[in-house]
Amino acid sequence: MAKQVANAGRQWYVIHTYSGYEDAVRDALLQRIDSLNMQDYIFDVVVPKEKQIVMKKGQPVEEDKKIFPGYVLVSMLVTDESWYVVRNTPNVT
């Protein structure tokens, strides 16, 4: 029961980034969460991807394809501090 109370207000948010910088934003945001001790407010950062088979030099190769290019999903509690951390992450628009 205590865990439900602690996570009250937790939602998923879509963060717009420069196209092609989704993984960099994810890595930077995870680093900022650790360095600024925001683990109690920002819980998960995801770049949605799916596996795709493409042909390269006549051979099938499995690649990750971004489902929503230019976007990163963040599970968080919105406070002034947590919103500041997200919006001031490099390459977040």
C-alpha positions in Angstrom: 0.0 0.0 0.0 2.8 2.4 0.8 4.3 2.0 -2.7 1.0 3.1 -4.3 0.9 6.2 -2.1 4.6 7.0 -3.0 3.8 6.7 -6.7 0.6 8.7 -6.7 0.6 11.1 -9.6 3.2 9.2 -11.5 2.5 9.5 -15.3 4.1 8.9 -18.6 5.1 12.0 -20.6 6.3 12.4 -24.1 9.4 14.6 -24.5 10.2 16.1 -27.9 13.9 15.9 -28.9 15.9 16.7 -32.0 15.5 13.9 -34.5 18.4 11.4 -34.2 19.3 12.4 -30.7 16.8 10.2 -28.8 19.4 7.8 -27.4 21.7 10.7 -26.5 18.8 12.4 -24.6 18.0 9.2 -22.8 21.6 8.7 -21.7 22.0 12.4 -20.7 18.7 12.3 -18.7 19.6 9.1 -16.9 23.0 10.6 -16.0 21.3 13.8 -14.7 18.8 11.8 -12.7 21.7 10.1 -10.9 23.8 13.2 -10.4 20.9 15.3 -9.2 19.3 12.5 -7.0 15.9 12.6 -8.8 15.3 8.9 -8.6 12.2 9.5 -6.4 10.6 11.7 -9.1 11.9 10.4 -12.5 11.4 6.6 -12.7 12.0 5.5 -16.3 13.2 6.9 -19.6 12.4 4.9 -22.8 13.1 5.3 -26.5 10.5 3.0 -28.1 12.1 0.7 -30.6 11.2 -2.4 -32.5 13.4 -5.0 -34.2 13.4 -4.9 -38.0 15.1 -7.2 -40.6 16.8 -5.3 -43.5 18.9 -6.6 -46.3 22.5 -5.4 -46.4 24.9 -6.8 -49.1 22.3 -9.5 -49.8 22.2 -10.7 -46.1 19.4 -10.2 -43.7 20.5 -8.0 -40.7 18.4 -7.2 -37.6 18.2 -3.5 -36.7 16.4 -1.4 -34.1 13.9 1.0 -35.7 12.6 3.9 -33.6 8.8 3.8 -33.3 8.4 7.5 -32.6 11.4 9.4 -34.1 12.1 12.6 -32.3 10.4 11.5 -29.0 11.4 10.0 -25.7 9.0 8.7 -23.1 9.5 9.6 -19.4 7.7 8.1 -16.4 7.8 10.8 -13.7 6.1 12.8 -11.0 6.0 16.4 -12.2 7.4 18.9 -9.7 9.2 22.1 -10.4 12.6 20.3 -9.8 11.8 17.3 -12.0 10.4 19.4 -14.8 13.6 21.6 -14.7 15.8 18.5 -15.0 13.9 17.2 -18.0 13.5 20.5 -20.0 17.1 21.6 -19.4 18.6 18.3 -20.7 20.6 18.9 -23.9 18.8 18.3 -27.2 15.3 18.4 -25.5 13.1 20.9 -27.3 
